[in-house]
Amino acid sequence: MSYILAFAGSNSSVSINYKLVKYTASLIKGQEVKLRDMSKYPFPMYSQDVENENGFSNSLVEFKNEITNAKGLIISVNEHNSYPSAYFKNTLDWLSRLDSKFLADKKIFLMATSGGGRGAIGALEVAEKMLARFQGTIVETFSLPKYGENFDEEKGITNDDLAKVFAAKLDSFVKAIS
């Protein structure tokens, strides 16, 4: 367990949550960070029939093993109608079929962002409860509202107050896994 695994709960190729995760991963120094672009993991919609007929895909097993071998996770969830996306829920459904405690002993920095003023806080709150169900420990949460106004892909978080809160929470997470 020598690395941090970072990914967004979105399968969009233009995900702003992935951009936030990528930025966050770039700030961690002295530790290996594996960044996963979930748009490259096209898991089918979970159903017992699909599981019975096809079993578990190699990419799902590999992803679960990466989670198992990580010392911590950085996850940013996207929001669809105040809840995490169906893709994120589906991914958790598949992972939980492999192992209902797939997040056991995992420390997590859970984030969310959106273009709106609430910063995907609804999805963040739901995801926090979902991840705890699978034995994950949420060390910190962070919500970035108004992504278009408060984030620049080259500079990162541009709002000074939000940047300070974010930095403190990231530091707390890194200390918790060290």
C-alpha positions in Angstrom: 0.0 0.0 0.0 2.3 2.7 -1.2 0.2 4.9 -3.4 -2.9 7.1 -3.4 -5.6 6.3 -5.9 -7.4 9.4 -7.3 -10.5 9.3 -9.5 -13.8 11.1 -10.2 -17.2 9.5 -10.0 -17.9 10.6 -13.5 -17.5 8.8 -16.8 -17.6 12.0 -18.8 -14.6 12.8 -21.0 -14.9 16.4 -20.0 -15.6 15.9 -16.3 -15.0 18.9 -14.1 -14.7 16.6 -11.2 -11.9 14.7 -12.9 -10.2 18.1 -13.5 -10.5 18.8 -9.8 -9.1 15.3 -8.9 -6.2 15.8 -11.4 -5.3 19.1 -9.9 -5.5 17.7 -6.4 -3.2 14.8 -7.3 -0.7 17.2 -8.8 -0.3 18.9 -5.4 0.8 15.8 -3.5 4.5 15.6 -3.3 6.7 12.8 -2.1 4.1 10.1 -2.6 3.0 8.1 -5.7 -0.5 9.0 -6.9 -2.3 6.9 -9.4 -4.8 8.9 -11.4 -7.7 7.0 -13.0 -9.8 8.5 -15.8 -13.2 6.7 -15.3 -14.3 7.5 -18.8 -12.1 4.6 -19.8 -14.0 2.2 -17.5 -17.3 1.5 -19.3 -19.0 -0.8 -16.8 -22.4 -2.1 -17.9 -25.4 -1.2 -15.8 -25.4 -3.7 -12.9 -28.0 -6.4 -12.8 -27.9 -9.9 -11.3 -28.6 -11.3 -14.8 -25.5 -9.6 -16.2 -23.4 -10.7 -13.3 -24.7 -14.3 -13.6 -24.1 -14.4 -17.4 -20.8 -12.6 -17.7 -19.2 -12.5 -14.2 -16.9 -9.6 -13.4 -14.9 -7.8 -16.0 -11.1 -7.8 -15.8 -11.2 -4.0 -15.6 -13.5 -4.1 -12.6 -11.3 -6.7 -10.8 -8.2 -4.5 -11.6 -9.9 -1.4 -10.3 -10.9 -3.2 -7.1 -7.4 -4.4 -6.6 -6.1 -0.9 -7.1 -8.4 0.3 -4.4 -7.4 -2.6 -2.1 -3.7 -1.8 -2.6 -4.0 2.0 -2.1 -3.2 3.6 1.2 -5.8 6.3 0.5 -8.3 7.5 -2.0 -9.1 10.9 -3.5 -12.6 10.9 -5.0 -14.6 13.7 -6.5 -18.3 12.9 -7.2 -20.4 14.6 -9.8 -24.0 15.5 -9.3 -27.1 14.7 -11.3 -30.3 16.1 -9.9 -28.8 16.5 -6.3 -27.4 12.9 -6.2 -24.3 11.2 -7.4 -24.4 10.1 -11.0 -25.9 6.7 -12.0 -22.4 5.8 -13.2 -20.8 6.3 -9.7 -23.6 4.3 -8.0 -23.3 1.6 -10.6 -19.5 1.4 -10.0 -20.1 1.0 -6.3 -22.7 -1.7 -7.0 -20.2 -3.7 -9.1 -17.4 -3.2 -6.6 -19.6 -4.3 -3.7 -20.5 -7.5 -5.5 -16.8 -8.4 -5.6 -16.4 -7.5 -1.9 -19.0 -5.8 0.3 -16.1 -4.3 2.4 -14.0 -3.2 -0.6 -13.2 0.1 1.2 -12.3 -1.4 4.5 -9.5 0.6 6.2 -9.4 3.1 3.4 -9.0 6.7 4.2 -10.8 9.0 1.8 -10.7 12.7 0.8 -14.1 13.1 -0.8 -14.8 16.1 -3.0 -17.4 17.4 -5.4 -17.8 20.4 -7.7 -20.5 21.7 -10.0 -21.2 24.8 -12.0 -23.8 25.9 -9.5 -23.6 27.7 -6.2 -24.1 24.6 -4.1 -21.0 22.9 -5.4 -22.7 19.4 -5.7 -23.2 19.3 -1.9 -26.2 17.0 -2.3 -24.1 14.4 -4.2 -21.3 14.9 -1.7 -23.5 14.2 1.3 -25.1 11.1 -0.3 -21.7 9.7 -1.4 -20.3 10.2 2.1 -23.0 7.9 3.5 -22.6 5.4 0.6 -18.8 5.1 1.1 -19.1 4.6 4.8 -21.5 1.7 4.2 -18.6 -0.1 2.5 -16.3 0.5 5.4 -14.5 3.6 4.0 -13.4 6.3 6.4 -14.0 9.9 5.2 -11.1 11.9 6.5 -12.2 15.2 4.8 -14.8 16.5 2.5 -14.6 19.5 0.2 -17.2 21.2 -2.1 -16.2 23.6 -4.8 -19.1 25.8 -5.9 -19.3 27.7 -9.2 -16.5 25.7 -10.9 -16.3 28.1 -13.8 -15.7 31.1 -11.6 -13.6 29.4 -8.9 -11.3 27.1 -10.9 -8.7 27.4 -13.6 -7.1 24.3 -15.1 -3.6 25.8 -14.9 -3.9 27.8 -11.6 -6.3 25.5 -9.7 -8.7 27.0 -7.2 -8.8 30.7 -7.8 -10.9 31.9 -4.9 -8.5 32.6 -2.1 -10.9 31.6 0.8 -11.8 28.3 -0.9 -8.2 27.6 -1.8 -7.2 28.0 1.9 -9.9 25.6 3.1 -9.0 23.1 0.3 -5.3 23.2 1.2 -6.0 22.6 4.9 -8.3 19.7 4.1 -5.8 18.1 1.7 -3.0 18.5 4.2 -5.2 16.8 6.9 -5.9 13.9 4.5 -2.2 13.5 3.6 -1.2 13.5 7.3 -3.9 10.9 8.0 -2.5 8.4 5.5 1.2 9.0 6.3 
